[in-house]
Amino acid sequence: MHVHCLYIHAGSTEETKLFIRLRAENEHLFTGKRNASKQAWETVIKEINLEGKITGQQAAKKWENLKKYKELKCPPTGTGTESGEATAASWPFFIPMDEAIGGRPSIAPPTSPPAVRKERKSKGCVLDFLVAKAAREEEREKAAAKRSERFLSFFEKLVNKM
């Protein structure tokens, strides 16, 4: 008997992204009260059109497995990817999970504004690293464009003098 199940097999990337989005959209149903999550998972399953194909328990297990996002967002210092582990850049569900749970206090605890001093760089946070790298690349591109513009201006003046 073939059972279509997010838990038993990985499912398509788009199906999993839909699962993440629907779980996030129904966050209000997961109140922590007795049997609330069972009913909430049934709602999510129904919206994905997998009623009777997977159980709430299987959906909950899939969600727990997707929470590896937390480890990818801020991996332990000194860990590498030599063994081919997923990274924030390579895992296809990092962005949907970040959108779904990235702002939760358990993921990004609220902080007090720092006293007036230089901002410290975050240690080990892949997302911070990627943002900083993108900013540096943008600065390099601006500098290169400025140099090209100066060169073309100089060349144009040189040609006009001929």
Contacts in CASP RR format, 6 or more apart in sequence:
PFRMAT RR
TARGET T0000
AUTHOR 0000-0000-0000
METHOD contacts of the structure
MODEL  1
MHVHCLYIHAGSTEETKLFIRLRAENEHLFTGKRNASKQAWETVIKEINL
EGKITGQQAAKKWENLKKYKELKCPPTGTGTESGEATAASWPFFIPMDEA
IGGRPSIAPPTSPPAVRKERKSKGCVLDFLVAKAAREEEREKAAAKRSER
FLSFFEKLVNKM
3 53 0 8 1.000
3 54 0 8 1.000
4 50 0 8 1.000
4 53 0 8 1.000
4 54 0 8 1.000
5 50 0 8 1.000
5 53 0 8 1.000
5 54 0 8 1.000
5 58 0 8 1.000
6 15 0 8 1.000
6 16 0 8 1.000
6 19 0 8 1.000
6 50 0 8 1.000
6 54 0 8 1.000
6 58 0 8 1.000
6 59 0 8 1.000
6 62 0 8 1.000
7 54 0 8 1.000
7 58 0 8 1.000
7 59 0 8 1.000
7 61 0 8 1.000
7 62 0 8 1.000
8 58 0 8 1.000
10 16 0 8 1.000
13 92 0 8 1.000
13 93 0 8 1.000
15 48 0 8 1.000
16 62 0 8 1.000
16 66 0 8 1.000
16 92 0 8 1.000
16 93 0 8 1.000
17 92 0 8 1.000
17 93 0 8 1.000
17 96 0 8 1.000
18 48 0 8 1.000
19 44 0 8 1.000
19 48 0 8 1.000
19 59 0 8 1.000
19 62 0 8 1.000
19 63 0 8 1.000
20 66 0 8 1.000
20 93 0 8 1.000
20 96 0 8 1.000
20 97 0 8 1.000
20 100 0 8 1.000
21 96 0 8 1.000
21 100 0 8 1.000
22 44 0 8 1.000
22 47 0 8 1.000
22 48 0 8 1.000
23 44 0 8 1.000
23 63 0 8 1.000
23 100 0 8 1.000
24 99 0 8 1.000
24 100 0 8 1.000
24 101 0 8 1.000
26 40 0 8 1.000
26 43 0 8 1.000
26 44 0 8 1.000
26 47 0 8 1.000
29 36 0 8 1.000
29 39 0 8 1.000
29 40 0 8 1.000
29 43 0 8 1.000
30 36 0 8 1.000
30 37 0 8 1.000
30 40 0 8 1.000
37 60 0 8 1.000
38 56 0 8 1.000
41 56 0 8 1.000
41 57 0 8 1.000
41 59 0 8 1.000
41 60 0 8 1.000
42 51 0 8 1.000
42 56 0 8 1.000
44 59 0 8 1.000
45 51 0 8 1.000
45 52 0 8 1.000
45 54 0 8 1.000
45 56 0 8 1.000
45 59 0 8 1.000
66 93 0 8 1.000
66 97 0 8 1.000
67 97 0 8 1.000
67 101 0 8 1.000
68 86 0 8 1.000
68 91 0 8 1.000
69 91 0 8 1.000
69 93 0 8 1.000
69 94 0 8 1.000
69 97 0 8 1.000
69 98 0 8 1.000
69 101 0 8 1.000
69 102 0 8 1.000
70 107 0 8 1.000
72 86 0 8 1.000
72 87 0 8 1.000
72 88 0 8 1.000
72 91 0 8 1.000
72 94 0 8 1.000
72 126 0 8 1.000
73 88 0 8 1.000
73 94 0 8 1.000
73 98 0 8 1.000
73 102 0 8 1.000
73 107 0 8 1.000
73 125 0 8 1.000
73 126 0 8 1.000
73 127 0 8 1.000
74 124 0 8 1.000
74 125 0 8 1.000
74 126 0 8 1.000
75 124 0 8 1.000
75 126 0 8 1.000
77 123 0 8 1.000
77 124 0 8 1.000
81 87 0 8 1.000
87 126 0 8 1.000
88 94 0 8 1.000
88 126 0 8 1.000
88 127 0 8 1.000
88 130 0 8 1.000
89 126 0 8 1.000
89 130 0 8 1.000
98 127 0 8 1.000
101 107 0 8 1.000
102 108 0 8 1.000
121 128 0 8 1.000
121 132 0 8 1.000
122 128 0 8 1.000
END
